[in-house]
């Protein structure tokens, strides 16, 4: 098993993520902008 660590550049202080909408576990649409001002963690991993 290999472990790959990547160092990411520090984001700009005024960096703004692009808005997108996805359904939640209840089937309701939720937008990233719904959480403006909150710290969130996005887990977009996929298992094949």
Residue, then its C-alpha position, 0 to 999 in steps of 0.5 A: x500500500x502506498x501513501x501519497x502526501x501532497x502539499x497544497x498551496x495556501x489559498x488566497x484570503x479572499x478565495x471564493x469557491x464556485x457555487x454548485x447544487x447537489x441533492x442531500x440524503x433527503x433528495x432536497x437540493x442544497x447549494x454551497x452558498x447555503x452555508x456561506x460563512x460556515x466552515x464545511x468539509x466536502x468529501x467527494x471521494x469515490x470507491x470503485 
